Amino acid sequence: MSEVTEAGPARDVSLGELSHEVRRWCAEHVPPDWRREQAGVGHDEFVRFQRWWFDELKSGGYAFPHWPASWGGGYDLAQQAVVFEELARADAPRLVLHFVALHHAAATLLAAGTERQRADYLPAIRDGEVWCQGFSEPNAGSDLASLGTRAERRGDVYVVNGQKIWASGALDSTWCLLLARTDASAPKRRGITYLIMDMRTPGVTVRPIRQITGEQHFCEIFLTDVEIPVDNRIGAENEGWRIAQSTLNSERGATMIELAERLAYGFRWLVDLAARNGELGGADTLWDDRLARLASEVQALRLLARRPLAGTHDGAAYGAFASTVKLFYSELLQRMTRLGVELSGLPGQEWQVRPLSSGWESGLWLLDHIGSWEWTIPGGTSEIQRTIIGERGLGLPREALS
């Protein structure tokens, strides 16, 4: 577990006081019509709105509550849950554009970066700098250890050639968390190095991937003789796979506190939809039963995501726990949005435009369900998560999992 989830000494405020504080702040700062105004906007307007909302959250102290107190955070796990719960309750926009910077980049730098790297990059992230993640490749998605992007050291720089794909937000990013192979003769997991790449470097080409929904936050990154200073390496050469676990654990675990609260808010929309359709409390208990099961699962997810994890820093136990939370969330999101599509009937199948700042809980159930399938792929597919849980959590031999 990386230091980014250990906010240090908790703020000297009770959970009840913090809840009222955040609720009052949201009442004054969350734009009441942001969903309608953001529906169908172009890319530039989306970016402008996201940067504005980041500044608003930062002014209230809620942009990065999961960071250590020394870096501007200072909320313990229970307090973080309260902040995210109140933001979800107020239907506040999500920081989609800054997600990688605030979570993945910060987690990695705090866990494995040098003092100079932390001093250089964390203040810029705190000021709103956008990062992306260059992990997956066309032929190395869930099997990340098979990546083929090469980094050859030449003096004080690495010269990098290769291709990355599914890099969310790469078009607007200043920096990229990059994994590249530095030793082709080493076993797959031992020849990878973790680098920080300036996206403005000559040889970096970004190409957005337009989806069937019209969105294009995923990107391809093409690297041609890109020079990255050796000082931008995180950790030792060929140790990138181990360090990447800090990033992946953040993606699979710590970030789920907020996502669980957002999902709980989305479930309230589902109940309202069933009530409007007259499906609750009728002679046919099918919908009641399905909603009751989802309600119990949503609450279980919230409790699981909030679970304190003392004594499991960077270990196999936390890796298994993070995979459990990610697996549970992603598949629950699919079940919930599918029920929303069914309850919506034919009118819910009409193509509508979803606000890009909403994440996958916009209440446009068809689009939300299509988007939910993304969550069982990034950070490792559901099959990968089950393997991690079996090996690191249950101690099963690898042969039993094949």
Buried (B, 14 or more C-beta within 10 A) or exposed (E): BBBBBBBBEBBEBEBEEBBBBBBEBBEEBBBEEBBEBBBEBEBEEBBEBBBEBBEBBBEBBBBBBBBBBEBBBBBBBEBBBBBBBBBBBBBBBBBBBBBBBBBBBBBBBBBBBEEEBBEBBBEBBBEBBBBBBBBBBEEBBBBBBEBBBBBBBEEEBBBBBBBBBBBBBBBBBBBBBBBBBBEEEEEBBBBBBBBBBBBEBEEBEBBBBEEEEEBBBBBBBBBEEBBBBBEBBBBEBBBBBBBBBBBBBBBBBBBBBBBBBBBBBBBEBBBEBBEEEEBBEEEEEEBBEBBEEBBEBBEEBBEBBBEEBEEBBBBBBBBBBBBBBBBBBBBBBBBBBBBBBEBBEEEBEEEBBBBBBBBBBBBBBBBBBBBBEBBBBBBBBBEBBBBBBBBBBEEEEEEEBE
